[in-house]
Amino acid sequence: MKNILFYDAKDYEKPWFDKYNQGAYSFDYIESKLDKRTVALAKGYDGICIFVNDEANAAVVQKLKSYGIGLIALRCSGYNNVDVAEAQKCGIAVERVAAYSPHSVAEHAMALLLTLNRKIHKAYIRTRDFNFSLNHLIGFDLHGKTAGVIGTGKIGKTFVKICQGFGMDTLCYDIAPDESGALKYVDLDTLFAQSDVISLHCPLTKDTYHVIDQSALLKMKKGCILINTSRGALIDSEALLNSLLSGRLGGACLDVYEEEAMLFYEDNSATGVQDELLSLIVSRPNVIVTSHQAYLTHEALDDIARITLQNFDGFFAKK
């Protein structure tokens, strides 16, 4: 039986992994995130399973090698938090869930847009207090507007279809365009200038880091709404705040934040947070933030667990 340590494990994940474990593995779930302080907990295991805010940099990977760890399995699609090159040098396999329910993230992106645009979150709070005033709740029709989609993998394509279902025009950008002809591709400057809504659906790499910076924000149509359900560091947070404060950006729908690692998935309600930038962004009336939950559906959790177990099987069977 192979022993796997799950870092940053949440109660809602465990039943899905236990469901697909047919007795070949012993799982230990811990709440601690993987980093240089907690890597020693991996001693004695055959592999580890990590999530989006665990840190497997070069130093951590080298420690894992010294403990005889042969596998780093990510239970997510992004792998920007792993030094893959160092893992290769150390002979450690890196696996990920390349694709799970694309509808979960794409639908959440649209849910954020609808909520912010139509002020659903504000109306909910008002009516709970029996305040039925409609002042300051005006939104705009999505029908006939243009959505710019950066990244046209499965999630991006699903978001395009959702937007088209609302009667929106769509413009796309990707470094590797789909050649089927089903999507309309333009350069980034054109997408920025013509889009009423821009949604990010690309991985975080050295090329996409801060793809939305001050220059990009200045090129956007005034009043544009920006959506990010991918990785926080796709957006320069300081530039985002400045654009919101100036009134140029119409709003931001964020499920991720570039300094989220020690904040998201944790209850900070009793103590608040020391991140002044995040506090200022959250305080803006035209911003809505969720805690990296876009993937959180029954279907996605099932896919993630099933595919991760298949990855375990393939690795230990030396496939």
N, C-alpha and C positions, 0 to 999 in steps of 0.2 A: 504493500500500500504506500502510495506517495503522499508526502505531507506538504500541504500548501498553506502559506500564511497570507491572509487577506489584510492589507493595510487599509486604513480609513474606511472600515466597513460600517454600513448602516443597517439597522434592523430590517428595513423594508427590502434590502437586497438578499438577505440570507435565505429566505424560503425558496427563492428562484434557483439559487445555486445548489441548495440541498435537494431540490426536486430532480435535477439532472445528474446528481452524483449517484452512480449505481454501485457504490462501494469500493471503487478503485482508489479513492482519495480520502484523506483525512483533512478537513478544513478547520483552520483556526482563524477566527475573526477578531481583529482588534480595532479599536477606534483611532489609535495613533496613526498619523500620517508618516509615510516614509521620508526620512531625511537623514542627515549625518548623525543625528542624535539617536535615532530609533533603528538604524540599519542593523545594529547588533541583535535585535530581536529575531532576525532571520536565521540565526545560527541553528543548525540542525534540520532545516527544511530543504526540500528538494526544489522548490520554486516559490515565487511570490506573485501575488496578484495585486495590482495597484490601480488607482483611479486618477482623475484629472489633476488633482492638486498635490499628489505625491511627487517627491523630487528624487529622481535617479540621475544625478549628475555624475561626472567622471569619478569623483572621490567615492560616492556611494556605490557605483558600479564596481569599482575596484575592491571595495570591502565585501560586496556580495560574492565576488570571485573567490576571495580568500576564505569565505565560509562554504565554498563548494556549491553555491547556487547556480543552477544551469538555465533557469528560465525566469524571465520577467514577463508576465502576462498582464496586458492592460485590458481592463473591462470597459473600454471606451474606444473611439476611433482615432482620436488625436494622440500623438506621441511626442509632442514638443517638449514634454517634461522628462524625457529619457535621452541620455547621451548614447544614441544608437551606435555611433562610430566606436566609442569606448567599449560598449557591450560586445561588438564584433571582435575587437582586439582581445577581449577577455574570454571569448568563446561562450558568451551567454546569449541565448536565443531571446529575441524580443517579439512578442506576439500581440496582436490587437484585434478588436472587433471592427473589421474594416467597414461593415455596414450593418445597421440594425434598422428597425422601423423608421424610415425617413419621414413618415407622416407625423411622428411625435414632435420632432423639432420644427418642421415646417408649419404645422398647425399652431404650435405655441408662438411662433413668430407672428402669425396672422392674429392670434388672440391678443398679443401685446399691442399690435397696431390698432385693432378695433377698440380695445380698452382705452388706449391713450386718446385716439381721435374722437371717440364718442363720449369720453369722460365717464365711462362706466364706473370706474373706481370712485370717482367723486360723487356720482349720483347714488351709489350704494351707501356711502357714509351718510349722505344727506337724508335719504329716506329712512334710514335706521333711526334718525332723530325726528322723523315725521316732517322734515323740511322738503317740500315738494316744489320749491322754486326751480325754474329752468335757467336762471341767470348764469352766464359764463359756462354753459354746457354745450355750446355750439361746436359741431364738428364739420366735416366735409364729406361729400360723396367720394367713395373710392372709384366708382364707375367712371370710366373715361380718363382717369389719372394714369400716370406712368410709373411703373415699379422698376427700379434698377436692381438687378440681382448679380452680386459679385460671388462667383463660385457656382458652377453648374454640375456638381456631382448629384447623387441621388436626392439629397435634401434640397439643394438649390432648384433642381428640376421640379420637385414636388411643390415647392413654394411658387414657382412660375405658374403651374397649373392652377393652384389655389387663387392666385391673383387674376388669372384669366377668367376664372369662374365668377369673379366679382366684376368682370367687364373692364379690367385694367389692361393697358398696353404694357408690354414688358421689353426691357432692354437687358442684355446680359454681357458679362465680361468673364473670361477665364483664360488662363495661360495655355490651357489645352482645350480649345473649343470642341463641342460636340459637332461632328461632321455630318449629322443626319439632315441638317437643314431645318430642324424643327424649332430652333431658337434663333432669335435675332441678336447677333453679337455686334458690339460697338467698342471703341476704345474707352478707357476710363474717363477721360475728360468729357467725352460726349455723354456718357452715362451720368456723370455728376451734374452736368448742365441741364439735362432734360428730364431727370427723374423727380417725381414728387415724393417718392418713398424709395429708400435704398436699404436693401437687406444683405447682410454678410453671411455667406455660407461656404467659406473657404478655410482650409487648415492654417495654422500658425507656423510659418517658416521664416527664414531670414529674409525672404523676398516679400512676405506679406506683413511683416512686423510694422505696425503703425501705417498700414496702407491708407488709413484714414487719419491724416495729420492736418496741420493748420492749412497747408496749401490745398489739400483736397476739400476741406470744409469751405474754403473761400470760393471754390469752383462750383459748389452745389447751388442749386436753385434756392432762392430765399424761401424759407418756410418748409424746406424738405424735412421729412421725418426719417431718422436713421435707426435701423434695427440691427442688433448684434446678438445672435444666439450661437455663435461659434467659439471664439476665444477672445478674452478681454484685450489682449495686447494687439489685436488688429486695429484698435483705436487708441490714439494718443489722448489720454484722459484729460490732460490739462488743456489741450486744444479744444476738446469737446466742450468742456466747461466754459471756456472763453466764447465759443460760438453760441452756446445757450444764453450766456449773459448778455451778449451783444444783440440777441434777438434774430440773428441770421438763421440759425437752425430752428426749425419749427418744433422739434421735439426729439426725444431719444427713448427707444425701447431696448432695455439692456437685460439680458439674462446672464451676462458675464462681465467681469471687471478685471483689469490687468493685474491688480494686486489683491485678488480675491482669496488666495491660498489659505490664509489663516482666518478668514472671515466667513466665507460662504460655507453652508452646511452646519454652521454653529449658531447657537442661540446667544446672541449678544444683547438681548433686550434689557437685561438688568444692569449692564455696565456701559453700554454704548460702544462706539468704536473710536480708535485713535486716528483713523485715516481721515484727515480733514478734507481731502479731495473728494473722497466717496461721499462724505457727509454733505458737502456742498452740492454735488451732482444729484443726490437723492432728494435734496430739499427743493429743487427746482419744480415748479408746478407743471411743467411740460415734460417731465421725465417719469418713467415707470421702470422699476428694477425688480427682477425676480432672481432667486438664488440658484442659478445654474440648474434649473429644473426642467428645461425644455424637453429633455429626453424621458421624463418621468411618466411613462404610461405602462400599463400592464403588458402591452405588446412589446414595447422596447425592452423592458426588464427581462421578459421571457427570452427574447432574441439574444440579449447580451449574455445571459447565463448559459443558454444552449450553445452559442458559438464559442464562448470561453472554454466550456468543457470539451468541445470538439478540438480546440486548440491544445488543451492539455493532452488529450488522447493522442493527437498527432505527434506532439513533441516526445512524449514518453514511449511511443511506439517507433520513434526514430524515423518518422515520415517527413 
